[in-house]
Amino acid sequence: MNLLTLNVHAWLEEDQEAKIRYLADVIAEKDYDVIALQEVNQSISAPKVMGEVRSDNYGIVLLDLLKEKGITDYHYYWSPSHIGYDVYEEGVALLTRDKVLEVENFYTSKSQDMHTIDSRKIIKLQLEVDNQVLEIYSCHMNLPSSRIENQQDNLQRLVQHSDFSGLKIFLGDFNTDAIGSPQAYQVILDQGLLDTYQLAQEKDDGITASKAIDGWADQLEGKRLDYVFLNQERSVSASRVIFNNRYKQVVSDHFGLEVTINI
């Protein structure tokens, strides 16, 4: 499986229209099986077009751009977590070409108020891939330094949410820097998760944020914040940072992470 995770920082980027069009170009080129997105925003004031999804939902706009390129086979799922910058409903999303057996969203946080940034929701799909059933999650976790939420509790709610015994793949922005905060990173691994970066036969430095960004305003050095974790060991042929100006242009304040797994 070819996977991409990216915190898109939706509608908050300079040259936003050019960046989302470039993202669509790369998706069309790379032909990912599953794409996990975080900070997928939509305006509170925009009209609803499908369930909770509004007309300017970043993922919906991205899908329309892909359709312009003749790519129409991605299924799209989105769920809101909280209000961002007073004007956006911020959420997480998954796009997949595979057969979807089940869709679920759930909170990993005790906070479940849309007006509290500590409120964090996950979206989960159960997929059938090559006659195998697996679960895939798009995650945007709280900072370990949150005064309201406990990182370990949040992670346990994530990992233990489903009693599914097969392969689970957790993609996203875990807001934990494996380089600068090795103890907090170890808390993630202690939940029984395996980092595909560590398993990968080919990999780069893994850095997915190279400057001060929201939540990390005082940290200018390179950070590894975005991950693909597994609950079971698999062969991982490659883990590669993308959209970092070395490999494709920057499209967000986070770089993306693409991972190829033999499921």
Residue pairs with C-beta under 8 A, 6 or more apart in sequence:
1 33
1 34
1 129
1 260
1 261
1 263
2 30
2 31
2 32
2 33
2 34
2 258
2 259
2 260
3 32
3 33
3 34
3 35
3 36
3 169
3 171
3 228
3 258
3 259
3 260
3 261
4 27
4 30
4 32
4 34
4 35
4 36
4 242
4 256
4 257
4 258
5 35
5 36
5 37
5 38
5 138
5 171
5 172
5 173
5 226
5 227
5 228
5 256
5 257
5 259
6 23
6 35
6 36
6 37
6 38
6 226
6 243
6 251
6 252
6 254
6 255
6 256
6 257
7 37
7 38
7 39
7 140
7 172
7 173
7 226
7 252
7 253
7 254
8 20
8 23
8 37
8 38
8 39
8 40
8 58
8 251
8 252
8 254
9 39
9 214
9 252
9 253
9 254
10 39
10 40
10 41
10 42
10 58
10 88
10 90
11 41
11 43
11 56
11 58
11 88
12 39
12 41
12 85
12 253
13 19
13 251
13 252
13 253
19 249
19 250
19 251
19 252
20 58
20 61
20 62
20 65
20 251
21 65
22 248
22 249
22 251
23 62
23 243
23 251
24 62
24 65
24 66
24 68
24 69
25 69
26 242
26 243
26 248
27 35
27 62
27 66
27 71
28 66
28 69
28 71
30 258
32 95
32 258
33 96
33 97
33 98
33 129
34 94
34 95
34 96
34 97
34 98
34 127
34 136
34 169
34 171
35 74
35 94
35 95
35 96
36 92
36 93
36 94
36 136
36 137
36 138
36 139
36 171
36 172
37 58
37 59
37 92
37 93
37 94
37 95
37 138
38 92
38 93
38 138
38 139
38 140
38 172
38 173
39 84
39 90
39 140
39 173
40 57
40 58
40 59
40 78
40 90
40 91
40 92
40 93
41 57
41 58
41 84
41 88
41 89
41 90
41 91
42 53
42 54
42 55
42 56
42 57
42 58
42 60
42 88
42 89
42 91
43 54
43 56
43 87
43 88
43 89
44 83
44 87
44 88
44 89
45 87
46 54
46 55
46 56
46 57
47 54
47 55
48 54
48 55
49 55
49 57
49 60
50 60
52 78
52 79
52 80
52 89
53 59
53 60
53 78
54 89
57 78
59 76
59 78
59 93
59 95
60 76
63 74
63 76
63 95
66 72
66 74
73 97
74 95
74 96
74 97
75 95
75 96
75 97
75 100
76 93
76 94
76 95
77 93
77 94
77 95
77 100
77 103
77 123
77 125
78 91
78 92
78 93
78 123
79 91
79 92
79 93
79 105
79 121
79 122
79 123
80 89
80 90
80 91
80 114
80 121
81 90
81 91
81 92
81 114
81 119
81 120
81 121
81 140
82 90
82 113
82 114
82 115
82 116
82 117
82 118
82 119
82 120
83 89
83 90
83 114
83 115
84 90
84 117
89 114
91 121
91 123
92 121
92 122
92 123
92 138
92 139
92 140
92 172
93 123
93 138
94 123
94 125
94 136
94 138
96 125
96 127
96 136
98 127
98 128
98 129
99 127
99 128
99 129
100 125
100 126
100 127
101 126
101 127
101 128
101 133
102 124
102 125
102 126
103 123
103 124
103 125
103 126
104 123
104 124
105 121
105 122
105 123
105 124
106 121
106 122
106 124
106 157
106 161
107 119
107 120
107 121
107 122
107 157
108 120
108 121
108 122
108 139
108 141
108 154
108 155
108 157
108 158
108 161
109 118
109 119
109 120
109 142
109 149
109 154
109 157
110 148
110 149
110 153
111 118
111 119
111 120
111 148
111 149
112 119
113 119
116 148
118 142
118 146
118 148
118 149
120 140
120 141
120 142
120 149
120 154
122 137
122 138
122 139
122 158
122 161
123 137
123 138
124 135
124 136
124 137
124 161
124 162
125 135
125 136
125 137
126 133
126 134
126 135
126 164
127 133
127 134
127 135
127 136
129 263
130 263
132 166
132 167
132 263
133 166
134 166
134 167
134 168
134 169
134 263
135 162
135 164
135 166
135 167
135 168
135 169
136 168
136 169
136 171
137 158
137 168
137 169
137 170
137 171
137 172
138 171
138 172
139 158
139 170
139 171
139 172
139 173
139 174
140 172
140 173
140 175
141 151
141 154
141 155
141 158
141 172
141 173
141 174
141 175
141 176
142 149
142 151
142 154
142 175
143 151
143 175
143 176
143 215
144 151
144 175
144 176
144 181
144 184
144 187
151 176
151 184
151 187
152 187
152 190
152 191
155 187
155 188
155 191
156 191
158 170
158 191
159 168
159 170
159 191
159 192
159 193
159 231
162 168
166 232
167 230
167 231
167 232
167 234
167 263
168 230
168 231
168 232
169 228
169 229
169 230
169 261
170 193
170 227
170 228
170 229
170 230
170 231
171 227
171 228
171 229
172 226
172 227
173 225
173 226
173 254
174 188
174 225
174 226
174 227
175 215
175 225
176 184
176 185
176 187
176 188
176 225
177 184
177 185
177 216
177 219
177 223
177 224
177 225
178 185
178 195
178 197
178 206
178 224
178 227
179 207
179 221
179 222
179 223
179 224
180 219
180 221
180 223
188 195
188 227
188 229
189 195
192 231
193 229
193 230
193 231
194 229
194 230
194 231
194 232
194 233
195 227
195 228
195 229
196 227
196 228
196 229
196 230
196 236
196 239
196 259
196 261
197 203
197 206
197 224
197 227
197 228
197 239
199 230
199 233
199 234
199 235
199 236
199 239
200 236
200 237
200 238
200 239
200 259
201 235
201 236
201 237
201 238
202 237
202 238
202 239
202 240
203 238
203 239
203 240
204 239
204 240
204 241
205 222
205 241
206 224
206 239
206 241
206 257
207 222
207 223
207 224
207 241
207 244
207 255
208 223
208 224
208 225
208 226
208 241
208 244
208 254
208 255
208 256
208 257
209 216
209 222
209 223
209 225
209 226
209 253
209 254
209 255
210 222
210 223
210 244
210 255
211 220
211 253
212 218
212 219
212 220
213 253
213 254
214 253
216 223
216 225
225 254
226 254
226 255
226 256
226 257
227 257
228 239
228 257
228 259
228 261
230 261
234 261
234 262
234 263
235 261
235 262
236 259
236 260
236 261
236 262
237 260
237 261
237 262
238 258
238 259
238 260
239 257
239 258
239 259
240 247
240 257
240 258
240 259
241 247
241 255
241 256
241 257
242 248
242 255
242 256
242 257
242 258
243 249
243 250
243 251
243 252
243 255
243 256
244 250
244 255
